[in-house]
Amino acid sequence: MNIKELNVSENARKHDVKLFEITNDEGTTIHVTNAGAAITRIETKDKNGQLANIVLGFDDPMQYIDEDYLDNCVFLGATIGRFANRIARGHFELNGKKYKLRINNGNHHLHGGPTGFHSKVWSTEIEETDAGQVLVMRLKSPDNDEGYPGNLDVEVRFYLSNENELIIDYDASTDAATPVNLTNHSYFNLSGTDNNILDHEVMIFSDDYTPRKDDVPIGDIISTKGTPFDFKEFHKVGERLEHLPKDAYDHNLVINGNEGDLRRAAIAKDSISGRLMEVYTTMPGMQFYSGYHLDGSYENKEKKFDRFSAMCFETQYFPDSPNHPSFPSCIVTPEKPYSHTTVFKFGVE
């Protein structure tokens, strides 16, 4: 694996915004910027050996921290924190103290708030290891950042293996108890074309999901059997949309197995290109999102980002988990640091 820093504009350099290219022996190429610690491009081969970009991302890394974009943010490829997904009404109680977070999604706090980790310029390092080079990004989140308690030090490590595995390791430590829920918000379209993802087939290794009201869980965990959330066999993304609110997926599924064990969470495939992607995670849940809120406002040189033009597999603690003691705990303490891994493995069939 090889990592190199790419040239960026003078304006980007003034803001310390960088862009890195990660390649492996199989010809896979991944671009990552420290603006939001965001994945901007993933090029993989199709069944005929042709490379194409399979994620949505901007051509200019400065766009990830552009004020207009952040005001109407769709979190393209970004590292999300402190808390991925929603916290109801921006309220939670921890150790007898009530905390109020900034509201940025209807009545709720979403993806760490308007100035969450997706809006920050991270520090960077290319680290040499026995397994090869690793791209390391770090961020310091101060006490009361968006309302969260404690000083939090975050490290995200990007590694691309010669088996076409993009391995993302997340670590965080704090000096006070605080909720932490980190994820990557890449939008995938395995066709590598302007085709939407409605004919992509998806399998999710989940027997249960968390039903919701007003976009946040009600606190129950129920079976996916007989629902549009049952992906134990392959289903096309668009196959059952009419049975869903807003005709779209944006729901948390409980991944089978034990939190902390790296296990397969999902498989996605595109029959036309032959591309296949597997998702592995140590997290307890995964938000499957079919790109409903993409509205064509953003684009790159290759395509416009329209509704259903791509989908997300956001590995996570359950939404609003600080307010549901029955959910897996997302609370990090000085004695219990945060450490999780997500893997995206690319192939063909």
C-alpha positions as CSV (number, residue, x, y, z in Angstrom):
1,M,0.0,0.0,0.0
2,N,1.2,3.5,-0.8
3,I,0.0,6.9,0.5
4,K,0.9,10.2,-1.0
5,E,-0.2,13.8,-0.5
6,L,-1.8,15.3,-3.6
7,N,-1.6,18.9,-4.7
8,V,-4.4,21.2,-3.6
9,S,-5.3,24.8,-4.3
10,E,-3.5,27.7,-2.7
11,N,-6.7,28.5,-0.8
12,A,-6.8,25.0,0.5
13,R,-3.2,25.3,1.7
14,K,-4.0,28.5,3.5
15,H,-6.6,26.6,5.5
16,D,-4.3,23.6,6.0
17,V,-6.7,21.4,4.0
18,K,-4.9,18.4,2.5
19,L,-5.8,15.6,0.1
20,F,-4.3,12.1,0.2
21,E,-4.3,9.2,-2.2
22,I,-4.1,5.7,-1.0
23,T,-3.4,2.8,-3.4
24,N,-2.8,-0.9,-3.2
25,D,-1.3,-3.6,-5.5
26,E,-4.8,-4.4,-7.0
27,G,-5.2,-0.9,-8.5
28,T,-7.8,0.3,-6.0
29,T,-7.4,4.0,-5.3
30,I,-8.9,6.0,-2.4
31,H,-8.8,9.7,-1.8
32,V,-9.2,11.1,1.8
33,T,-9.2,14.8,2.8
34,N,-8.5,16.1,6.3
35,A,-11.5,18.5,5.8
36,G,-14.0,16.5,7.8
37,A,-11.7,13.4,7.6
38,A,-13.8,12.6,4.6
39,I,-13.5,9.9,1.9
40,T,-13.8,11.8,-1.4
41,R,-13.2,9.0,-3.9
42,I,-12.9,5.2,-4.1
43,E,-12.0,3.7,-7.5
44,T,-12.4,-0.1,-7.8
45,K,-12.5,-2.5,-10.7
46,D,-15.7,-3.9,-12.2
47,K,-16.0,-7.5,-13.5
48,N,-14.2,-6.5,-16.7
49,G,-11.3,-4.9,-14.9
50,Q,-12.5,-1.3,-15.5
51,L,-12.0,1.2,-12.8
52,A,-14.7,3.7,-11.7
53,N,-15.4,5.9,-8.7
54,I,-18.1,4.3,-6.5
55,V,-18.7,7.1,-3.9
56,L,-20.1,10.6,-4.0
57,G,-17.5,13.2,-3.3
58,F,-16.4,16.7,-4.2
59,D,-13.5,17.4,-6.6
60,D,-12.3,20.3,-4.4
61,P,-11.6,19.4,-0.8
62,M,-12.3,23.0,0.3
63,Q,-16.0,22.4,-0.5
64,Y,-16.3,20.1,2.5
65,I,-15.8,23.1,4.9
66,D,-17.6,25.6,2.7
67,E,-20.1,27.6,4.8
68,D,-23.0,27.2,2.3
69,Y,-22.4,23.4,2.2
70,L,-22.2,23.1,6.0
71,D,-25.5,25.0,6.3
72,N,-27.2,22.4,4.1
73,C,-24.9,19.5,4.8
74,V,-25.3,16.0,3.5
75,F,-22.1,14.7,5.2
76,L,-20.5,13.3,2.0
77,G,-17.9,10.7,3.1
78,A,-17.3,12.5,6.4
79,T,-16.2,11.2,9.7
80,I,-19.2,11.9,12.0
81,G,-18.9,12.8,15.8
82,R,-19.2,13.2,18.6
83,F,-22.4,11.4,18.1
84,A,-23.5,9.9,14.8
85,N,-27.2,10.0,14.1
86,R,-29.9,11.8,16.2
87,I,-30.3,12.6,19.9
88,A,-33.9,13.5,20.5
89,R,-34.6,17.1,21.2
90,G,-30.8,17.6,21.9
91,H,-31.3,16.5,25.5
92,F,-29.6,13.7,27.5
93,E,-28.8,13.1,31.2
94,L,-25.5,11.6,32.4
95,N,-24.5,10.9,36.0
96,G,-27.4,13.0,37.2
97,K,-26.6,16.1,35.1
98,K,-28.7,17.3,32.2
99,Y,-27.0,18.3,29.0
100,K,-28.4,20.4,26.1
101,L,-27.0,20.0,22.6
102,R,-27.4,22.3,19.6
103,I,-30.5,21.4,17.4
104,N,-29.8,21.1,13.7
105,N,-32.4,18.6,12.4
106,G,-36.0,19.5,13.0
107,N,-36.4,19.0,16.8
108,H,-33.2,17.0,17.1
109,H,-29.4,17.0,17.3
110,L,-27.9,15.3,14.3
111,H,-24.4,14.0,13.6
112,G,-22.7,16.0,16.3
113,G,-24.4,19.3,15.5
114,P,-23.8,22.0,12.9
115,T,-20.1,22.2,13.8
116,G,-19.5,18.5,14.4
117,F,-16.4,16.6,13.4
118,H,-17.5,16.7,9.7
119,S,-16.8,20.5,9.7
120,K,-13.3,20.4,11.2
121,V,-9.9,20.4,9.7
122,W,-8.1,17.4,11.2
123,S,-4.3,17.0,11.8
124,T,-2.7,14.3,9.7
125,E,0.2,11.8,9.7
126,I,1.3,9.0,7.4
127,E,2.4,6.3,9.8
128,E,4.8,3.4,8.8
129,T,3.7,0.0,10.2
130,D,4.7,-3.6,9.6
131,A,1.5,-4.0,7.6
132,G,2.2,-0.9,5.5
133,Q,1.5,2.8,5.5
134,V,-1.5,4.1,7.5
135,L,-3.2,7.5,7.1
136,V,-3.9,8.8,10.6
137,M,-6.1,11.8,11.3
138,R,-6.5,13.3,14.8
139,L,-8.9,15.9,16.3
140,K,-9.2,17.5,19.8
141,S,-12.8,18.2,20.8
142,P,-12.9,20.6,23.8
143,D,-15.2,20.4,26.8
144,N,-18.7,21.7,25.9
145,D,-18.1,21.3,22.2
146,E,-21.7,21.5,20.8
147,G,-22.8,20.9,24.4
148,Y,-20.9,17.6,25.1
149,P,-19.0,17.2,28.4
150,G,-15.3,16.4,28.6
151,N,-12.2,17.0,26.5
152,L,-12.1,14.3,23.8
153,D,-9.1,13.2,21.8
154,V,-10.0,11.4,18.6
155,E,-7.9,9.3,16.2
156,V,-9.1,7.8,12.9
157,R,-6.8,5.4,11.0
158,F,-7.4,4.6,7.3
159,Y,-5.6,1.5,5.9
160,L,-6.1,-0.2,2.5
161,S,-5.0,-3.8,2.3
162,N,-4.0,-5.7,-0.9
163,E,-7.2,-7.8,-0.3
164,N,-9.2,-4.6,-1.1
165,E,-10.2,-4.0,2.4
166,L,-10.6,-0.4,3.5
167,I,-10.0,-0.7,7.3
168,I,-11.1,2.3,9.4
169,D,-10.1,2.2,13.1
170,Y,-11.7,4.7,15.5
171,D,-10.2,5.5,18.9
172,A,-11.1,8.2,21.4
173,S,-10.2,9.1,25.0
174,T,-11.7,11.6,27.4
175,D,-11.2,13.2,30.8
176,A,-14.9,13.0,31.6
177,A,-17.8,10.7,30.8
178,T,-19.4,11.6,27.5
179,P,-21.4,9.9,24.7
180,V,-19.3,9.0,21.7
181,N,-20.5,7.4,18.4
182,L,-18.2,7.7,15.4
183,T,-19.0,6.6,11.9
184,N,-18.2,7.2,8.2
185,H,-20.9,8.7,6.1
186,S,-19.7,7.6,2.6
187,Y,-22.4,7.3,-0.1
188,F,-21.9,4.2,-2.3
189,N,-23.0,3.5,-5.8
190,L,-21.3,0.4,-7.0
191,S,-22.3,0.9,-10.7
192,G,-19.8,3.8,-10.9
193,T,-22.2,5.5,-13.3
194,D,-25.2,7.9,-13.3
195,N,-27.5,4.9,-12.5
196,N,-29.3,5.2,-9.2
197,I,-29.0,2.5,-6.5
198,L,-32.6,1.2,-6.6
199,D,-31.6,-1.9,-8.5
200,H,-28.6,-2.6,-6.2
201,E,-29.1,-5.7,-4.1
202,V,-28.5,-5.6,-0.4
203,M,-28.2,-8.2,2.4
204,I,-28.0,-7.1,6.0
205,F,-27.0,-9.5,8.8
206,S,-29.7,-8.4,11.2
207,D,-32.7,-10.0,12.9
208,D,-34.0,-6.9,14.6
209,Y,-34.3,-3.2,14.2
210,T,-35.2,-0.1,16.3
211,P,-38.6,1.3,15.3
212,R,-38.9,5.1,15.5
213,K,-41.2,8.0,15.7
214,D,-40.4,11.5,14.6
215,D,-37.1,10.2,13.3
216,V,-35.8,8.8,16.6
217,P,-36.2,5.3,18.2
218,I,-39.0,4.8,20.6
219,G,-36.9,2.5,22.7
220,D,-38.0,-0.9,21.5
221,I,-36.0,-3.6,19.6
222,I,-38.3,-5.7,17.4
223,S,-37.9,-8.4,14.8
224,T,-37.4,-7.5,11.1
225,K,-39.5,-10.5,10.1
226,G,-42.3,-9.6,7.8
227,T,-41.1,-6.0,7.5
228,P,-39.2,-4.1,4.7
229,F,-36.2,-4.2,7.1
230,D,-35.7,-7.9,6.7
231,F,-32.6,-8.2,4.5
232,K,-31.6,-11.7,5.6
233,E,-31.8,-12.5,1.9
234,F,-30.8,-10.2,-1.0
235,H,-33.4,-7.6,-1.9
236,K,-33.2,-4.7,-4.3
237,V,-33.1,-1.3,-2.6
238,G,-36.2,-0.1,-4.4
239,E,-38.2,-3.3,-4.1
240,R,-40.2,-2.3,-0.9
241,L,-39.9,1.4,-0.7
242,E,-43.6,2.0,-1.0
243,H,-44.1,0.4,2.4
244,L,-41.8,2.9,4.1
245,P,-42.3,6.4,5.4
246,K,-41.1,8.9,2.7
247,D,-40.6,5.8,0.5
248,A,-37.0,5.6,1.7
249,Y,-34.7,3.8,4.1
250,D,-33.1,5.7,6.9
251,H,-33.3,3.2,9.8
252,N,-31.1,1.5,12.3
253,L,-30.7,-2.2,12.2
254,V,-29.3,-4.3,15.0
255,I,-26.3,-6.3,13.7
256,N,-26.3,-9.9,14.7
257,G,-23.5,-11.0,17.0
258,N,-21.6,-9.3,19.9
259,E,-20.5,-5.7,20.0
260,G,-16.7,-5.6,19.9
261,D,-16.4,-8.6,17.6
262,L,-15.6,-7.8,14.0
263,R,-18.4,-9.4,12.1
264,R,-20.1,-9.0,8.7
265,A,-22.9,-6.5,8.8
266,A,-23.9,-6.2,5.1
267,I,-23.3,-7.1,1.5
268,A,-24.2,-4.9,-1.4
269,K,-23.9,-5.8,-5.1
270,D,-24.6,-4.3,-8.5
271,S,-25.4,-6.9,-11.2
272,I,-24.5,-4.7,-14.2
273,S,-20.9,-3.9,-13.1
274,G,-20.5,-7.1,-11.0
275,R,-19.1,-5.0,-8.2
276,L,-19.7,-6.3,-4.6
277,M,-19.0,-4.7,-1.3
278,E,-19.0,-6.3,2.2
279,V,-19.3,-4.3,5.4
280,Y,-17.8,-5.5,8.7
281,T,-18.0,-3.8,12.0
282,T,-17.5,-4.1,15.8
283,M,-20.4,-1.7,16.3
284,P,-23.9,-3.0,17.5
285,G,-25.9,-1.3,14.8
286,M,-25.9,0.1,11.3
287,Q,-28.0,2.9,9.7
288,F,-29.1,1.9,6.2
289,Y,-29.8,5.1,4.3
290,S,-31.0,5.1,0.7
291,G,-30.1,8.8,0.0
292,Y,-33.5,10.3,0.1
293,H,-32.3,13.8,1.1
294,L,-30.0,14.1,-1.8
295,D,-31.7,16.6,-4.1
296,G,-29.3,17.5,-6.9
297,S,-27.9,20.6,-5.0
298,Y,-24.4,19.1,-5.2
299,E,-22.3,17.5,-7.9
300,N,-18.8,16.7,-9.1
301,K,-17.3,16.4,-12.6
302,E,-18.8,13.0,-12.9
303,K,-22.4,13.2,-11.8
304,K,-25.1,15.2,-9.9
305,F,-26.0,13.9,-6.5
306,D,-29.7,13.2,-6.9
307,R,-32.2,11.3,-4.7
308,F,-31.3,7.6,-4.6
309,S,-28.0,8.2,-6.4
310,A,-26.1,6.5,-3.6
311,M,-26.6,4.8,-0.3
312,C,-24.9,4.7,3.1
313,F,-24.0,1.9,5.6
314,E,-23.3,3.9,8.8
315,T,-22.0,1.5,11.5
316,Q,-23.0,2.9,14.8
317,Y,-24.4,2.8,18.3
318,F,-28.2,3.1,18.2
319,P,-29.7,6.5,17.5
320,D,-30.6,8.4,20.7
321,S,-28.9,5.7,22.8
322,P,-28.0,8.2,25.6
323,N,-31.7,8.4,26.3
324,H,-32.4,4.6,26.3
325,P,-30.6,2.6,29.1
326,S,-31.7,-0.6,27.4
327,F,-29.6,0.2,24.3
328,P,-25.9,-0.7,24.1
329,S,-24.0,2.0,26.0
330,C,-22.2,4.7,24.0
331,I,-20.7,6.3,27.1
332,V,-16.9,6.7,27.1
333,T,-15.1,7.4,30.4
334,P,-11.4,8.0,31.3
335,E,-11.3,4.4,32.4
336,K,-13.2,3.1,29.3
337,P,-11.9,4.6,26.1
338,Y,-13.6,4.2,22.7
339,S,-12.2,1.7,20.2
340,H,-14.1,0.4,17.2
341,T,-13.4,-0.8,13.6
342,T,-15.3,-0.8,10.4
343,V,-14.2,-2.5,7.2
344,F,-15.4,-2.0,3.6
345,K,-14.2,-4.9,1.4
346,F,-14.5,-4.5,-2.3
347,G,-14.7,-7.2,-4.9
348,V,-16.6,-8.6,-8.0
349,E,-18.7,-11.6,-8.7
